[in-house]
């Protein structure tokens, strides 16, 4: 759950990856890019796989529309949509398994940006360089979006559809009842705990401030919770020292972040540990607790309004007046004063597709100006096309557009390495061990350090 909890796109600068590669019948050039695209002859079927759920329908809407448009101009082509109803984590697993064989791999697929590097290394993704050289729209994508799909070899294997940021979403009615000064902007972690204590004292039936933890919520645990803490400690490096290209162990910030979560759960400010381990806990928080003024606040993605808007999974007309946003603070108010995390999802093409030209044509249609604009609005995405970002309809999409976009100035990105998915899982496990009382923060951090060294090797870690 990197972008949202289960999945919703968000207003973000981010990450949808389009992958295509060598043309039909062509072989890669020495530089890794493919020869010029060739004309497709004869009937063909394009299989398109993507995530959907009862709370994330924007991608299905987009793909259904693009299928109709594409088939109308490609009379010999059938687009076979393969929506997968699952959580983000389960979808990632299913996609990974399908990509291992040419017989099961979809031609085009929706993929989380944090999986891109590992799938490039595995040889699953098509090199898009040749296609992008002649695609006029490529110049409209911002540099961050371009980098989201870039491999270590400098080639592009993915094209971003949008990205996101994370902020605190808080209940104005709950804050008022607890006599909290509004607008609320905590400056330190202690400010959050102090506010939670006041809410608990004033409103015993309210969950003061919850943050995800455990493996059940997958990437949502780290993106909406643990990293918000970790990247606001010490030198702000988080998990990985990019300059040294080594993973960080022995971090006091890691321990401090786990300690904060331990306090949040032990003192009864968050949902119960048992509830936290439920992969669908986000539905309770956003679908019930927040609308019913039974939660003081939570940390979620910029896509959150899409849950509450008309047509969303949890329609709540009053969200525009009953919800406020705040930046998540650094540990002790250190500069730059706030923390956010950004991610995103992508469209990609399989390296084994028999119709790479058609795959890229489909992706380029899905990511053109009009389709990118409609998707960004429907999924509450932060646009990655500069022309879309300037559209008045996009800018007026929801009342929190400016707040979540401003969070880009303090945002961080997950390490773009093939080892990251396993290390993320180790961090999620550490949070679960702490909130359930199985380990102290120190013990869980030590177990994480051991796990990281086992994943990458002793020569690829550095002590902070």
C-alpha positions as CSV (number, residue, x, y, z in Angstrom):
1,X,0.0,0.0,0.0
2,X,2.4,2.5,-1.0
3,X,0.3,5.3,-2.5
4,X,-2.8,5.1,-0.4
5,X,-3.8,2.4,1.7
6,X,-5.2,-0.1,-0.5
7,X,-4.8,1.9,-3.4
8,X,-6.1,5.0,-4.7
9,X,-4.2,7.2,-6.8
10,X,-3.5,10.5,-5.3
11,X,-2.6,14.0,-6.0
12,X,0.9,13.4,-6.3
13,X,3.9,13.7,-8.4
14,X,4.5,10.3,-9.1
15,X,4.7,7.2,-10.5
16,X,2.9,5.3,-13.2
17,X,5.2,3.2,-15.3
18,X,4.8,2.5,-19.0
19,X,7.0,-0.1,-20.2
20,X,7.6,-1.2,-23.7
21,X,10.6,-2.3,-25.5
22,X,11.9,-3.9,-28.6
23,X,9.7,-3.8,-31.7
24,X,8.2,-7.0,-33.1
25,X,10.9,-9.1,-34.6
26,X,13.7,-6.6,-33.7
27,X,16.6,-7.2,-31.4
28,X,18.1,-4.7,-29.0
29,X,20.8,-2.5,-30.2
30,X,24.2,-2.5,-28.4
31,X,23.1,0.4,-26.2
32,X,20.1,-1.6,-25.0
33,X,17.4,0.4,-26.9
34,X,15.3,-1.2,-29.5
35,X,15.1,-0.6,-33.2
36,X,12.4,1.5,-34.8
37,X,8.8,0.4,-34.2
38,X,7.3,-1.7,-37.0
39,X,3.8,-2.0,-38.3
40,X,1.6,-4.5,-36.7
41,X,0.0,-7.0,-39.1
42,X,-2.8,-9.4,-38.5
43,X,-5.1,-9.8,-35.5
44,X,-3.6,-9.4,-32.0
45,X,-4.7,-9.5,-28.4
46,X,-3.3,-7.2,-25.8
47,X,-3.6,-8.3,-22.2
48,X,-3.8,-5.4,-19.7
49,X,-3.5,-6.2,-16.0
50,X,-4.2,-3.7,-13.2
51,X,-5.4,-3.3,-9.7
52,X,-9.0,-2.5,-8.7
53,X,-11.1,-2.7,-5.5
54,X,-14.3,-1.4,-4.1
55,X,-12.3,1.7,-3.0
56,X,-10.2,2.1,-6.1
57,X,-12.1,2.2,-9.4
58,X,-10.3,5.1,-11.2
59,X,-7.9,2.7,-13.0
60,X,-10.7,0.4,-14.2
61,X,-12.6,3.5,-15.5
62,X,-9.5,4.7,-17.3
63,X,-8.6,1.3,-18.8
64,X,-12.2,0.6,-19.9
65,X,-12.2,4.0,-21.7
66,X,-8.8,3.5,-23.3
67,X,-9.8,0.0,-24.5
68,X,-12.8,1.4,-26.3
69,X,-10.8,4.2,-27.9
70,X,-7.9,1.9,-28.8
71,X,-10.0,-0.8,-30.4
72,X,-11.9,1.8,-32.5
73,X,-8.7,2.7,-34.3
74,X,-7.1,-0.8,-34.3
75,X,-9.7,-3.0,-35.9
76,X,-7.6,-6.1,-35.7
77,X,-6.7,-5.7,-32.0
78,X,-8.7,-7.0,-29.0
79,X,-7.8,-5.5,-25.6
80,X,-8.3,-8.0,-22.9
81,X,-8.7,-6.2,-19.5
82,X,-7.5,-8.2,-16.5
83,X,-8.5,-6.3,-13.4
84,X,-7.2,-7.9,-10.2
85,X,-9.3,-7.3,-7.0
86,X,-6.8,-7.4,-4.2
87,X,-4.9,-5.3,-1.7
88,X,-1.8,-3.5,-3.0
89,X,0.5,-6.2,-1.5
90,X,-1.5,-9.1,-2.9
91,X,-1.6,-7.5,-6.3
92,X,2.2,-7.0,-6.3
93,X,2.6,-10.7,-5.5
94,X,0.3,-11.8,-8.2
95,X,1.9,-9.6,-10.8
96,X,5.4,-10.7,-9.8
97,X,4.3,-14.4,-10.3
98,X,2.7,-13.7,-13.7
99,X,5.8,-11.9,-15.0
100,X,8.0,-14.9,-14.5
101,X,6.7,-16.6,-17.6
102,X,6.0,-15.4,-21.0
103,X,2.8,-17.5,-21.1
104,X,1.3,-15.7,-18.1
105,X,2.8,-12.2,-18.4
106,X,0.4,-9.4,-19.3
107,X,1.4,-7.2,-22.2
108,X,0.7,-4.0,-20.3
109,X,0.4,-3.7,-16.5
110,X,0.0,-1.4,-13.6
111,X,3.0,-1.5,-11.2
112,X,4.1,0.2,-8.0
113,X,7.2,2.4,-8.5
114,X,9.1,0.6,-5.7
115,X,8.9,-2.6,-7.7
116,X,10.4,-1.1,-10.9
117,X,14.1,-1.4,-10.2
118,X,13.8,-5.1,-9.1
119,X,11.7,-5.9,-12.1
120,X,14.2,-4.2,-14.4
121,X,17.0,-6.3,-12.9
122,X,14.9,-9.4,-13.4
123,X,14.4,-8.6,-17.0
124,X,10.7,-8.3,-16.8
125,X,10.3,-4.7,-18.3
126,X,10.7,-3.5,-21.8
127,X,13.2,-0.7,-22.6
128,X,11.2,2.3,-23.8
129,X,14.0,4.5,-25.1
130,X,13.3,4.1,-28.8
131,X,9.6,4.8,-28.4
132,X,10.1,7.8,-26.1
133,X,12.4,9.5,-28.6
134,X,9.5,9.9,-31.1
135,X,6.7,10.5,-28.6
136,X,6.0,14.2,-28.4
137,X,4.2,13.9,-25.1
138,X,7.3,12.8,-23.3
139,X,8.5,16.4,-23.0
140,X,5.5,17.2,-20.9
141,X,6.5,14.8,-18.0
142,X,8.5,16.4,-15.2
143,X,12.0,15.2,-14.3
144,X,10.9,13.4,-11.2
145,X,8.3,11.4,-13.1
146,X,10.9,10.5,-15.8
147,X,13.3,9.3,-13.1
148,X,10.7,7.1,-11.5
149,X,10.9,4.7,-14.4
150,X,14.7,4.9,-15.1
151,X,17.0,1.9,-14.7
152,X,20.6,2.0,-13.4
153,X,21.7,1.9,-17.1
154,X,20.1,5.3,-17.7
155,X,17.3,3.9,-19.9
156,X,13.6,4.4,-19.2
157,X,11.5,1.3,-18.5
158,X,8.5,3.0,-17.0
159,X,6.3,6.1,-17.3
160,X,4.6,7.8,-14.4
161,X,0.9,8.6,-14.3
162,X,1.0,10.5,-11.0
163,X,2.5,10.7,-7.6
164,X,1.4,11.5,-4.1
165,X,2.4,13.1,-0.8
166,X,1.4,12.3,2.8
167,X,-0.1,14.7,5.4
168,X,-2.0,14.6,8.6
169,X,-5.8,14.6,8.1
170,X,-7.5,15.7,11.3
171,X,-11.1,16.1,12.5
172,X,-12.1,19.7,13.1
173,X,-15.1,18.8,15.3
174,X,-13.0,16.5,17.4
175,X,-10.2,19.1,17.8
176,X,-12.8,21.8,18.8
177,X,-14.3,19.6,21.5
178,X,-10.9,19.0,22.9
179,X,-10.1,22.8,22.8
180,X,-7.2,22.4,20.4
181,X,-6.2,25.6,18.7
182,X,-7.1,25.6,15.0
183,X,-5.7,25.3,12.4
184,X,-3.6,22.6,14.1
185,X,0.0,22.2,13.1
186,X,2.2,20.2,15.4
187,X,5.8,21.2,15.5
188,X,7.2,18.1,17.2
189,X,6.3,14.5,17.8
190,X,5.5,15.5,21.4
191,X,3.0,18.0,20.2
192,X,1.1,15.1,18.6
193,X,1.2,13.0,21.8
194,X,0.1,16.0,23.9
195,X,-2.9,16.7,21.5
196,X,-3.8,13.0,21.6
197,X,-3.8,13.0,25.4
198,X,-6.1,16.0,25.5
199,X,-8.5,14.3,23.0
200,X,-8.5,11.1,25.1
201,X,-9.3,13.1,28.2
202,X,-12.1,15.2,26.6
203,X,-13.6,12.4,24.5
204,X,-13.1,8.9,25.8
205,X,-14.9,7.2,22.9
206,X,-12.6,8.8,20.3
207,X,-9.4,7.3,18.8
208,X,-7.1,10.3,19.2
209,X,-4.4,9.8,16.6
210,X,-3.8,6.6,14.7
211,X,-0.9,5.5,12.5
212,X,-0.6,2.2,10.6
213,X,1.7,-0.5,11.9
214,X,2.4,-4.1,11.1
215,X,2.7,-6.2,7.9
216,X,-1.1,-6.3,7.3
217,X,-1.1,-2.8,5.8
218,X,2.1,-3.4,3.8
219,X,3.6,-0.3,2.2
220,X,0.9,1.7,3.9
221,X,2.7,1.0,7.2
222,X,5.9,2.5,6.1
223,X,4.8,5.2,3.8
224,X,2.0,6.6,5.9
225,X,3.6,5.9,9.3
226,X,7.1,4.6,10.0
227,X,8.9,6.7,7.3
228,X,7.1,9.8,8.4
229,X,8.8,9.3,11.7
230,X,12.2,8.0,10.5
231,X,12.9,10.6,7.9
232,X,12.3,13.3,10.5
233,X,15.1,12.1,12.8
234,X,18.8,12.6,12.9
235,X,20.3,13.5,9.5
236,X,17.1,12.7,7.6
237,X,18.7,9.9,5.6
238,X,16.1,7.4,6.6
239,X,16.8,3.8,5.5
240,X,19.6,4.4,2.9
241,X,22.7,6.5,2.5
242,X,22.5,7.3,-1.2
243,X,25.9,8.8,-1.4
244,X,27.6,5.7,0.1
245,X,25.1,3.4,-1.6
246,X,24.7,1.5,1.6
247,X,21.8,0.6,3.9
248,X,21.8,2.2,7.3
249,X,21.8,0.1,10.5
250,X,22.4,1.0,14.1
251,X,20.2,4.0,13.8
252,X,19.0,5.8,16.9
253,X,16.3,7.4,14.7
254,X,15.0,3.9,13.9
255,X,14.7,3.1,17.6
256,X,13.1,6.5,18.3
257,X,10.5,6.0,15.5
258,X,9.6,2.6,16.9
259,X,9.3,4.1,20.4
260,X,6.9,6.7,19.2
261,X,4.6,4.0,17.7
262,X,5.0,2.0,20.9
263,X,3.8,5.0,22.9
264,X,0.9,5.7,20.5
265,X,-0.4,2.2,20.9
266,X,0.5,1.5,24.5
267,X,-1.2,4.7,25.7
268,X,-4.4,4.0,23.8
269,X,-4.1,6.9,21.3
270,X,-4.4,4.7,18.2
271,X,-6.6,1.8,17.2
272,X,-6.0,-1.4,19.1
273,X,-3.0,-3.6,18.0
274,X,-5.4,-6.3,16.8
275,X,-7.2,-3.7,14.7
276,X,-3.9,-2.4,13.3
277,X,-3.0,-5.8,12.0
278,X,-6.2,-6.0,9.9
279,X,-5.2,-5.2,6.2
280,X,-8.5,-3.3,6.0
281,X,-8.0,-1.1,9.1
282,X,-7.8,2.0,6.8
283,X,-11.4,1.4,5.8
284,X,-12.4,1.7,9.5
285,X,-10.4,4.9,9.9
286,X,-11.4,6.7,6.8
287,X,-14.8,5.1,6.2
288,X,-16.2,5.2,9.7
289,X,-14.1,6.9,12.4
290,X,-13.3,10.1,10.6
291,X,-16.8,10.7,9.1
292,X,-18.4,10.0,12.5
293,X,-16.0,12.3,14.4
294,X,-14.6,9.2,16.2
295,X,-11.0,9.8,15.3
296,X,-8.9,12.9,16.0
297,X,-6.5,12.3,13.1
298,X,-4.4,10.0,11.0
299,X,-1.6,10.2,8.4
300,X,-2.7,9.4,4.9
301,X,-2.0,10.2,1.2
302,X,-2.9,13.1,-0.9
303,X,-5.4,10.9,-2.6
304,X,-7.6,10.7,0.5
305,X,-10.3,13.1,-0.8
306,X,-11.1,10.6,-3.5
307,X,-12.4,8.3,-0.8
308,X,-14.8,10.9,0.5
309,X,-15.9,12.6,-2.7
310,X,-19.2,11.9,-4.4
311,X,-18.8,8.6,-6.2
312,X,-16.0,7.5,-3.8
313,X,-16.2,4.4,-1.5
314,X,-17.1,6.5,1.5
315,X,-19.1,9.6,0.3
316,X,-18.9,12.3,3.0
317,X,-20.1,15.7,1.8
318,X,-19.0,17.4,5.0
319,X,-15.3,16.5,4.6
320,X,-14.6,19.8,2.9
321,X,-15.5,21.6,6.1
322,X,-14.9,19.0,8.8
323,X,-11.4,18.0,7.9
324,X,-8.1,19.9,8.2
325,X,-4.6,19.0,7.1
326,X,-1.2,19.5,8.6
327,X,2.4,18.6,7.8
328,X,3.8,15.7,9.8
329,X,6.5,17.3,12.0
330,X,10.1,16.4,12.4
331,X,11.1,14.8,15.7
332,X,12.0,18.0,17.6
333,X,11.1,20.7,15.1
334,X,14.3,20.4,13.1
335,X,14.4,22.0,9.7
336,X,12.7,21.8,7.3
337,X,9.9,21.5,9.9
338,X,7.9,18.8,8.2
339,X,8.1,15.4,6.5
340,X,6.2,13.7,3.7
341,X,6.7,10.6,1.6
342,X,6.0,10.3,-2.1
343,X,5.5,7.2,-4.3
344,X,3.2,6.3,-7.1
345,X,2.2,3.6,-9.6
346,X,3.0,3.0,-13.2
347,X,2.0,1.4,-16.4
348,X,4.5,-1.0,-17.8
349,X,4.9,-3.4,-20.7
350,X,6.3,-6.9,-20.4
351,X,9.7,-7.6,-22.0
352,X,8.2,-10.8,-23.4
353,X,5.2,-9.2,-25.1
354,X,4.8,-10.3,-28.7
355,X,3.3,-6.9,-29.6
356,X,5.6,-4.2,-28.1
357,X,4.6,-1.5,-30.6
358,X,0.9,-2.0,-29.7
359,X,1.7,-2.1,-26.0
360,X,3.4,1.3,-26.2
361,X,0.6,2.7,-28.3
362,X,-1.9,1.6,-25.7
363,X,0.2,3.1,-22.9
364,X,0.8,6.4,-24.7
365,X,-3.0,6.7,-25.3
366,X,-3.7,6.0,-21.6
367,X,-1.2,8.7,-20.7
368,X,-2.1,11.4,-23.2
369,X,-3.2,14.9,-21.9
370,X,-6.9,14.2,-21.8
371,X,-6.7,10.8,-20.1
372,X,-4.0,11.9,-17.7
373,X,-6.2,14.8,-16.7
374,X,-9.3,12.8,-16.1
375,X,-7.4,10.1,-14.1
376,X,-5.6,12.7,-12.0
377,X,-8.9,14.3,-11.0
378,X,-10.7,11.0,-10.5
379,X,-7.9,9.4,-8.4
380,X,-6.8,12.6,-6.6
381,X,-3.4,12.4,-8.1
382,X,-0.7,15.0,-8.1
383,X,-0.1,15.5,-11.8
384,X,3.3,14.6,-13.4
385,X,2.5,16.2,-16.8
386,X,3.2,19.9,-16.7
387,X,0.3,20.7,-19.1
388,X,-2.1,18.7,-16.8
389,X,-0.8,20.4,-13.7
390,X,-1.6,23.8,-15.2
391,X,-5.2,22.9,-16.1
392,X,-7.8,25.0,-14.1
393,X,-10.0,21.9,-13.7
394,X,-7.2,20.0,-12.1
395,X,-6.2,22.9,-9.8
396,X,-9.8,23.1,-8.6
397,X,-10.3,19.4,-8.3
398,X,-10.6,19.4,-4.5
399,X,-10.1,21.9,-1.6
400,X,-6.9,20.3,-0.4
401,X,-5.0,20.4,-3.6
402,X,-2.7,23.2,-2.5
403,X,-2.0,21.7,0.9
404,X,-1.0,18.3,-0.4
405,X,1.0,19.8,-3.3
406,X,2.9,22.1,-0.9
407,X,4.0,18.9,0.9
408,X,6.2,18.2,-2.1
409,X,8.7,20.7,-0.7
410,X,9.5,18.4,2.2
411,X,8.9,15.0,0.6
412,X,11.2,12.0,0.4
413,X,11.2,8.9,-1.8
414,X,11.8,5.3,-1.1
415,X,15.3,3.9,-2.1
416,X,15.1,2.9,-5.7
417,X,17.0,-0.3,-5.4
418,X,16.1,-3.9,-6.1
419,X,16.7,-4.8,-2.5
420,X,14.1,-2.3,-1.2
421,X,10.9,-4.6,-1.2
422,X,12.6,-7.1,1.2
423,X,13.9,-4.3,3.4
424,X,10.6,-2.6,3.6
425,X,9.1,-5.9,4.7
426,X,11.7,-6.1,7.5
427,X,10.8,-2.5,8.6
428,X,7.1,-3.5,8.7
429,X,7.8,-6.5,10.8
430,X,9.7,-4.3,13.3
431,X,6.7,-2.1,13.8
432,X,4.4,-5.1,14.3
433,X,6.8,-6.6,16.9
434,X,6.7,-3.4,18.9
435,X,3.0,-2.5,18.9
436,X,2.1,-6.1,19.9
437,X,4.7,-6.1,22.7
438,X,6.7,-9.0,21.3
439,X,9.9,-6.9,21.2
440,X,11.1,-3.6,22.7
441,X,12.0,-0.9,20.1
442,X,15.7,-1.7,20.8
443,X,15.2,-5.4,20.2
444,X,13.1,-4.8,17.1
445,X,15.7,-2.4,15.6
446,X,18.4,-4.9,16.3
447,X,16.4,-7.7,14.5
448,X,15.9,-5.3,11.6
449,X,19.6,-4.6,11.4
450,X,20.3,-8.3,11.3
451,X,17.7,-8.9,8.6
452,X,19.1,-6.1,6.4
453,X,22.6,-7.4,6.6
454,X,21.3,-10.8,5.7
455,X,19.5,-9.4,2.6
456,X,22.3,-7.2,1.2
457,X,25.5,-8.5,2.9
458,X,27.8,-6.9,5.5
459,X,29.7,-4.8,3.0
460,X,26.5,-3.0,1.9
461,X,25.5,-1.7,5.3
462,X,26.8,1.4,7.2
463,X,26.3,2.3,10.9
464,X,24.7,5.7,11.5
